[in-house]
């Protein structure tokens, strides 16, 4: 029985996977809506690729369920799920031309040669490589090969597109260009997409929704803005960019106004999270903080400060009047401060 129109398209409920005594996934639940681009984000070993392989049908669940439009997938082999998959290693056939690689899935489905050729031409235009149809993969750059792998995956109109760290082997400039093109293609075609990445900048740029994972569990899920501006835990705050994490007692002592945003009756492990761009500096000969170092990073400058609440990182755009050794005062608006649970091992031991 299919889901109602307002239900999620792909649903994973309480997925569990173990390898011997190691638990790779522990009751993980994930949802992907129609046309949505979702990133699984987390450090190596957190379970994100395991989850993608379970959805693809390349591994079997030990517990839980996966459904597509309400229909169970767990007993359906990978070849019958109708998903497109792009791996980090491209996995193109080296003895086939680009056109043959892209059209391979259509050919084995019995699509007439004329229709295959038309579809291949359409996709080569879509990925902006119309001139490489007769070349072999070995004659192309890494970025071009990954574009071809993407075109091959979407040639068969997949029900879901699965991307397993497809950009991690590329250099920074090509990676930035290709992620923009992947997003444009996904939006144009409206294919529900699930992408595995450990790169938070990549996830922020691409995703409609980010699912942040650690130790085989989902730590937080939401829009890129949610996870960056309103992280729930110390792990998410640190993984989603640079954060200044400050114990509540230090905030109370030196910036009591910031306590206005602290949840009442909250967890004892709550600590303040302030992003570097949320702190303003005011030069003052007798200021409470000292500029320890300044790093020039092109469009921004990153300052390291010694302050009454400990070391701080601050980022400023444009010119910066401060020099190393200057004394400054800190200006922090209450709304710039969010409160996260300190889920570090040290905090857990302290409360045990």
C-alpha positions in Angstrom: 0.0 0.0 0.0 1.4 3.4 -1.0 1.8 6.4 1.2 -0.6 9.3 1.0 0.6 12.2 -1.2 1.8 14.2 1.7 3.9 11.3 3.2 7.7 11.1 2.8 8.9 9.4 -0.4 11.7 7.3 1.0 11.7 6.3 4.7 14.2 4.4 6.8 12.9 3.4 10.3 15.1 2.1 13.1 17.8 0.7 10.8 20.3 -1.4 12.6 23.5 -3.0 11.2 26.2 -4.8 13.1 29.5 -6.4 12.1 30.4 -8.9 14.8 30.5 -6.9 18.1 30.6 -3.5 16.2 27.4 -1.6 15.8 27.6 0.4 12.6 24.0 1.7 12.8 22.0 1.9 15.9 18.2 2.4 15.2 18.7 5.1 12.6 15.6 6.8 11.1 15.8 8.9 7.9 13.3 10.5 5.6 13.7 11.9 2.0 10.9 13.8 0.4 10.1 14.0 -3.3 12.7 16.1 -5.1 14.7 16.7 -2.0 18.5 16.8 -1.8 19.6 15.2 1.5 23.2 15.0 2.7 24.4 12.4 5.2 27.2 14.2 7.0 29.7 13.0 9.6 33.2 11.8 10.3 34.7 8.6 8.9 33.2 5.5 10.6 30.0 7.2 11.7 27.8 4.9 9.6 26.8 7.2 6.7 28.1 4.9 3.9 26.7 1.9 5.6 23.2 3.5 5.6 23.6 4.4 1.9 24.5 0.8 1.0 21.5 -0.5 3.0 19.2 1.9 1.0 20.8 0.8 -2.3 20.4 -2.9 -1.4 24.1 -3.6 -1.4 24.0 -4.7 2.2 21.2 -6.2 4.3 19.5 -4.8 7.4 19.8 -6.6 10.7 16.8 -4.7 12.0 14.3 -2.0 11.0 12.7 -1.2 7.6 13.1 0.8 4.4 10.1 1.8 2.3 9.7 3.7 -1.0 6.3 5.2 -1.4 5.1 2.9 1.3 6.3 -0.3 -0.4 9.0 -2.3 1.6 12.4 -2.5 0.0 14.3 -4.8 2.3 13.6 -8.0 0.3 14.1 -6.3 -3.1 17.6 -6.9 -4.7 19.6 -3.8 -5.7 19.0 -4.3 -9.4 15.2 -4.0 -9.0 15.1 -0.9 -6.8 15.6 1.4 -9.7 18.2 3.6 -7.9 21.1 5.4 -9.6 24.4 5.2 -7.7 27.6 7.3 -8.2 30.7 6.3 -6.3 33.8 8.2 -5.4 35.9 6.0 -7.8 33.7 6.8 -10.8 33.5 3.0 -11.8 33.3 3.8 -15.5 33.9 1.0 -18.0 37.4 1.8 -19.4 36.9 -0.1 -22.7 33.7 1.8 -23.5 33.4 5.3 -25.0 31.6 8.0 -23.0 28.5 7.5 -25.0 28.5 3.8 -24.4 29.1 4.3 -20.7 26.1 6.7 -20.4 23.8 4.5 -22.5 24.8 1.2 -20.9 21.9 1.0 -18.5 19.4 1.9 -21.3 20.9 -0.7 -23.7 20.5 -3.6 -21.2 16.9 -2.5 -20.7 16.3 -3.0 -24.4 15.8 0.7 -25.2 16.0 1.2 -29.1 19.4 2.4 -30.2 18.0 5.7 -31.6 16.4 6.5 -28.3 19.6 5.6 -26.5 21.6 8.0 -28.7 19.1 10.8 -28.2 19.1 10.4 -24.4 22.9 10.3 -24.3 23.1 13.5 -26.4 20.6 15.2 -24.1 22.6 14.2 -21.0 25.9 15.3 -22.4 24.4 18.7 -23.0 23.0 18.7 -19.5 26.4 18.1 -17.9 28.1 20.5 -20.4 30.3 17.9 -22.1 28.7 17.5 -25.6 32.1 17.1 -27.2 33.4 14.0 -25.4 30.9 11.3 -26.6 33.5 9.3 -28.6 36.3 9.6 -26.0 37.3 6.9 -23.5 37.3 7.5 -19.7 41.1 7.4 -19.6 41.2 10.5 -21.9 39.2 12.6 -19.4 40.0 14.5 -16.3 38.7 13.4 -12.9 36.0 16.0 -12.9 34.9 15.1 -16.4 34.8 11.4 -15.4 32.6 12.2 -12.4 30.2 14.1 -14.7 30.0 11.1 -16.9 29.3 8.8 -13.9 26.5 11.2 -12.9 25.0 11.2 -16.4 25.1 7.4 -16.5 23.3 7.2 -13.1 20.5 9.5 -14.2 20.2 8.1 -17.7 17.6 5.5 -16.6 15.5 8.0 -14.7 16.3 6.6 -11.3 13.7 6.7 -8.5 16.4 7.9 -6.1 19.9 9.1 -6.8 22.6 7.9 -4.3 25.9 9.7 -4.2 28.8 8.2 -2.1 31.3 11.0 -1.6 31.5 11.6 -5.3 33.7 14.7 -5.0 36.3 13.8 -2.4 38.9 12.7 -4.9 38.9 16.0 -6.8 40.9 19.1 -6.1 39.2 22.1 -4.4 38.4 24.2 -7.4 37.0 21.3 -9.5 35.0 20.1 -6.4 33.4 23.5 -6.0 32.5 23.7 -9.7 31.1 20.2 -9.8 29.0 20.5 -6.7 27.3 23.5 -8.2 26.6 21.5 -11.4 25.3 18.5 -9.4 22.8 20.8 -7.6 21.7 22.4 -10.9 21.1 18.9 -12.5 19.3 17.6 -9.5 17.0 20.7 -9.4 16.3 20.5 -13.1 15.3 16.8 -12.9 13.7 16.8 -9.5 15.3 13.4 -8.5 15.3 12.6 -4.8 18.9 12.5 -3.9 20.9 11.2 -0.9 24.6 12.1 -0.8 27.2 10.9 1.7 29.9 13.5 2.6 32.3 14.3 5.4 32.7 17.9 4.1 30.5 20.4 6.0 30.9 23.1 3.3 29.7 20.7 0.7 26.7 19.8 2.7 25.8 23.4 3.4 26.1 24.3 -0.3 24.1 21.4 -1.7 21.5 20.1 0.8 17.9 20.9 1.4 18.3 18.8 4.6 21.4 17.7 6.4 21.4 14.5 8.6 24.4 14.8 10.9 25.6 11.4 12.2 28.1 10.2 14.8 28.9 6.7 16.2 26.1 5.0 14.2 23.3 7.4 15.2 21.6 10.5 13.9 22.7 13.4 16.1 20.6 16.1 14.4 18.6 16.6 11.2 17.4 19.8 9.7 18.1 22.5 7.1 21.7 23.8 6.7 20.6 27.0 8.4 19.2 25.0 11.4 22.4 23.0 11.9 24.7 25.9 11.5 22.8 28.5 13.4 21.0 26.3 15.9 23.2 23.2 16.6 21.8 21.0 19.3 25.0 19.5 20.6 28.7 20.3 20.9 29.5 17.7 18.3 27.2 19.3 15.7 28.5 22.8 16.6 32.1 21.8 16.0 31.4 19.6 13.0 29.4 22.3 11.2 32.1 24.9 11.2 34.2 26.9 13.7 32.6 27.6 17.1 33.4 29.3 20.3 32.1 27.0 23.0 32.0 28.6 26.4 31.0 27.1 29.8 27.8 28.7 31.3 29.6 29.8 34.4 32.1 31.9 32.4 29.2 33.5 30.5 27.4 34.3 33.7 30.6 35.9 35.2 31.5 38.1 32.2 28.5 38.4 29.8 25.4 37.9 32.0 23.2 39.5 29.3 23.8 36.4 27.2 22.0 34.2 29.8 18.7 35.7 28.5 18.8 33.1 25.7 19.6 30.1 27.9 16.7 27.6 28.1 15.2 27.5 31.6 15.5 24.2 33.4 17.8 22.9 30.8 20.4 20.2 30.7 23.3 20.7 33.2 25.7 20.2 30.3 24.5 23.3 28.4 27.2 25.6 27.1 27.2 28.7 25.0 28.0 28.5 21.2 29.0 31.6 19.4 30.1 31.6 15.8 33.3 33.6 15.0 31.5 36.1 12.7 28.9 36.9 15.5 31.5 38.7 17.7 32.4 42.3 17.0 35.5 44.0 18.3 35.9 47.5 19.7 39.4 48.8 20.0 40.1 49.9 23.6 43.4 50.6 25.3 42.1 49.0 28.5 40.0 46.3 26.8 39.3 43.0 28.3 40.8 40.9 25.5 44.1 40.8 23.6 44.6 40.0 19.9 47.1 37.1 19.9 47.3 36.5 16.1 45.7 37.6 12.8 45.5 35.3 9.8 44.7 36.7 6.3 42.4 34.3 4.4 41.5 36.3 1.3 38.0 37.6 1.8 38.2 37.4 5.6 40.6 37.7 8.5 40.6 35.3 11.4 41.8 36.6 14.8 42.8 34.6 17.8 42.1 36.4 21.1 42.9 35.8 24.7 39.8 36.8 26.7 38.3 36.5 30.2 36.2 33.6 28.9 39.2 31.8 27.3 40.6 31.7 23.8 38.3 33.0 21.1 38.3 32.9 17.3 36.8 35.9 15.5 36.3 36.4 11.7 35.9 39.7 10.1 35.4 40.7 6.5 37.1 43.7 4.8 39.7 45.8 6.5 40.5 45.3 10.1 41.9 48.1 12.3 43.4 45.7 14.9 47.0 44.5 15.1 48.6 41.7 17.1 49.0 42.7 20.7 46.1 45.2 20.6 43.6 45.4 23.5 40.0 45.2 22.5 36.5 44.9 24.0 34.1 42.3 22.8 30.6 43.0 21.6 28.2 40.0 21.5 24.5 40.4 21.0 22.3 38.0 23.0 20.7 36.6 19.9 24.2 35.6 18.6 24.5 33.1 21.4 22.9 29.6 21.1 23.0 26.9 23.8 24.2 23.4 23.0 24.5 20.2 25.1 28.1 19.2 25.8 28.0 15.6 24.5 31.8 15.2 24.7 33.1 12.1 26.5 34.6 14.3 29.2 31.3 15.9 30.0 29.5 12.5 30.1 32.1 11.2 32.5 31.9 14.3 34.7 28.1 13.8 35.1 28.3 10.0 35.6 
